[in-house]
Amino acid sequence: MGEVSTTLEANTFDDLLHLVFDRLIAAGQRINPSRGPALEETAVLLRLTDPRSRLSRSAGRSTVVSALGELCWYLHGSDDVAHVAYYVPQYRREAIDGRLPGAYGPRLFGPGGNGQLGRVIEILKQKPDSRQAVVQLFDADDLSRTKDVPCTCTLQFLLRDGRVELIVHMRSNDAFLGLPHDLFAFTMFQELVARSIGAELGAYTHFVGSLHLYDDRRAEVDAYLSEGWFAQGTAVMPPMPDGDPWAAVGVMLEAEQRIRLAPAEEYEAEGLAEGYWGDLAKVLAAFRLRRRPERLPAIAASLASPFYGIYVTDRIHKGGAAS
């Protein structure tokens, strides 16, 4: 363990993830936590200078469906394990009576959508230079539990020079499974806040107390590191449309629910919205239709942005995998 923190910075998610894996493999210390042996580095600061470059463009780490599904679960304000396990089956191991007590959604959005993220938006509207726009996800009561303990402590939103910056503090982060989902969801929250207050998007900073890589993922990491990946110009998600985003988010969440709950053999991917939020729903529709690959080219052709085409056509080859 070093005496000073490690700082890793990149423009794109894949560039940053390569730096993370290279660092852990080269300098990580051996630990043996409850989930198995791992390499760890403590006090690591990660900085993504372009938060829209939040998805891997590789074959091995393009976790768009599971990351987007988990984001929708957060936005629904849900703690229902069946909902998120449709996308991320590993969550079932943490459930208690069908619920996940550490779920971020209720903590972010609260009952009836009256939660911390909404208060953050109001704070920044009223006091642009505020340092109080902080969401707390790790609660004192979490110290008494052994299952589904939140890995995220806080999200701090700062409005500086017309841009929303986000600083996240993690107590613990699995570099292979958790980090890709966290960077995706949190930078999406960052952009939602920015659009809500009419600001641009600033840098994303992710500080981790324990950044680790489990030994049982090493072969997959080595395979990922041996892949090529796309350059900056092709790795950037389209910007969210200007204006308050929440009505469009609601339409997308209704579509997500219909897609997820529809019987797979009956789902026809009809009536999905167009544009930015419609494209995200179409990615989820492609996952629902993954065992009917003849339907996927039509979905790919209907996308407003070519950025998502690779993720839709990938379903032809990935079949049932949620990635």
N, C-alpha and C positions, 0 to 999 in steps of 0.2 A: 504494500500500500504506500502510495506516494504521500509526501507531506503537503503538496499543493495539488489543487484540482486540475484535472485534464479538461482542456477545451478543444472541441472538434466542431468545425464549421464547414458548411457546403451550401451550394445553391439548390441542389436537388436531393430528393429522398434517397435515391440509389447511391449517389456520391457520399452522402452522410452515413448510410448503412455500411458501405464498404469501409469507411474510416472506423466505425464502431467495431466491426468484426475484426479488422486488422489489429486494432488496439487491444481488444480483449485477448486475442490469440497470442499476441506478442508480449503483453505485459500483465495479463490478468493473474490474480492470485487464486490459489485453489481454496474452495470452500465446500462444505458438505451439508447444505441445508436440508430441510425435510423433503423437498421435492427431488433430491438427487444431487450428485456432485456437479460442480460448475466452476467456471472461471469468473472472477469478479474484479471490477475496479470500482473504487468508491469516489464520491464527490466528482462526478463527471458532468460537465456542462456541454450540451449539444445546441448548436445554433443553425437553424434553417433560414437562410436569407430570403428565399422565395417560398413562402408558405403554400402557394398553389402547386408547387412541385411536391405534392404530398403523397403520391402513389408511385409504387415501383413500376417500372416499365420492363422488368425482367420477366422471364417465364417462371422462375422459382419463388418470387416474393410479391407477385401481383395479386395481393389479397383484397381486391376491390370489393367483392361481394360480401365477405365476412366483415370487412371494415365498415362498409356502407350499411349493412344490416345492423351492426352494433350501434352505429350512429343513430339509425332510425329508432332503435330500442331506447336509447337515451332520450331522443326528442319526444317520444311518446310518454316519457316520465314513468316508465314501467320498471317493476322489479320481478316480473313474471319470467321464470326460467324457460318455460316452453317457447316463449317469443324469441329470446336471443339464442337458444339452443338450436333453433332452425338454421341459424347461420354459424354458430360457434358451439358445437356439441360439448366441448370441454367444460362449459359452464355448469352442466348437470352435476358435476362432482362437488360443486360448492353450494348447491341449493339446500335449503331447509324448508320442508313442507311446500315445495314448489315455488319458493320465493328466494331472492338473493338479497339478503339484508344489507349488503354493501353496494348495491346498485347505484350508479351515478345519477340515473334519470330522475328519481324522486328528489334527490339532493339538489340537482340543478334547476328543476322546473317546479317541484312542489305540487301539492294538490291543486287541481284546476289550472295548472300552468303558472301559478303564483310562486315562483322560486327565485333562487339566487341570481340566475343569469338575467332575468328581467330587471332585477334591482340594479345589477351592474350597468345595464344599458341606461337606466334612468339616472344613475350617478354620473355617468360620462356625459349625458346630455346636459345636466344641470351644472356640473363642475368639470369642465374639460381637463383641467390639470390635476384632478384628484388622484391620490395614491390609495384610495379606499375601495376601488372596484375589484374586490377579491372574492372569489368563490372558494369556500372551504368544503372539501370532499372527505377528508379524513377527520372523523369526529372522536371525541374522548371516549365514547361508548365502544368504539371499535377496538380499543385495547383489551376489552374483556372477551372478545371472540377469537376463535381459532380458524373459522371458515369464512371465506368471502370477505376478507379484510381489504379495504381499498388500498391500492398502490399509490394513488394520487393524493397529495396533501392539499395543494392550493393551485388555483389559476388566478393570476393577477393580470388585469387588462389595463394598459396605459395608453392614453391618447396623447401623442407627442408629434408635433409638426404635421398635424392633419392625418396621421397614420395610427392605427390601432396595433400596438405591440402586445404580445402575450408572453408571459413568463410563467412556466409551470414548474412546480416542485413535486418530485416523485420521491417517495421513501424507498421504492424498489421498482426495478424494471427488467423484465425478461427481454433481452435484446432481439431474440428471434420471433417470439409470438406476440409479446405485448407492445413493443415499441412501434411496429408498423401501424397497429390499430390506434394507439394513443396519438401519434403524430397526425394521423388522418382526422380523427374526431376532434382533437383540440384545435387544429388549424381551421377546421370547418366552423367551430364555435367562434374562433377569432374573426373569420370573415363574416359570419352572421352578425356579430356585434358591430363590426365596421360598417356593414350595410345599414344596420338599424339606426346608426347615428350619422350617416352620410359621410363617412371617412374612408380613406384608403387603407390598404393592408400594409402593415409594417413587418418587421422580422419576428420570428418565432424562436423563443429560448426555452430549453428543456433541461432542467437541472435534476440529476438523479443521485440519491444517496448511495444505492447499491445497483450498479448496472452489471448484469450477469448473463452468461451464456451456459446453458446446461449441456453436459457432455453428450446426452442422447440426441442433441440436435447438430452435433459437429459435422456429421456427414452431409446434412442438408446445407449447412453454412458453406462448407467447402465447395459443394456443387454450385451454389449461388455465386460465390466469389470467382468461379471459373467461367461464368457466363459473361457475355457482353451485355451492355445496357445502353439505353437511349440517351442522347445528348439533351442539353437544356431545352433546346427549341421544341422538342417533341414531348417533353415530360411535364409540361405545365397545364393543369386543368384550366378550362375556360373560367373567366371571372363570373361571380354571381351577378345577376342583373342589378342595376341601380335601384334604389328605393327600398322601402320596408319589405323584408323577405318573408314575413311570418305567415301571410295568407297562402303564399305558394308552398311554403313548407307544410302547411296543413293539408293541402291538396296532395302533395307527394306522400305524406304519411297515410292518408286514406288509401291511396293506390298501393302502397307497400302492404297494408293490412289485407286488402283484397287479394293481392298476388300471393301472399304467404298462406292465407287460409283457404284459398280455392283448391279443390282437388286437382292434382297435377294433370290428370288425363282430361279434365274439362277446361282448363285455363286456356284462353285464346289471345291474351295480350291486347284486348281491344279497349278503346276509350282512354288511352294514356295521354297525358298532356304533352305539349310540344315544348321545345326550348330547354333551358338549363335543368330545371327540376324534372321535366319529363324524361330527359336523357338518363337521369339517375334511376328513375322508376323503370326505364327500359332495361337497364343493366340487371336490375332485380328480376324483371320478367324473363330475361334470357336465362337466368339461373333456374327459375321455375320450369322453363321449357327445355332444360338441359338434356332430358331423355327423348326429346323430339327435335333433333338438330335440324331437320328440314325447315323449321320455323325461324331459325336464327338469322339467316341472311336478310329476311324481310325486316326484322328488328334493326339490324345493323344499318340497312339502307335508310331507315326512317330517322336516324339520329340527327339531331341538329348540329352536333360537333363531331368531327371525325376522331377526336381524342379517345372516345369510348369504344370505337369500333373493334380494337384489338381485344378488349375484354369480353365483348359479345361473341365474337367469332372463336375466341379461346374455349368457349363452352363446348364447341363441337368436339374438341380434343380432350377436355378435362372431364366431361361427363358429369358424374354425381358429386365431384369434389367441390366443397365450398371454399373458394379462394378468390 
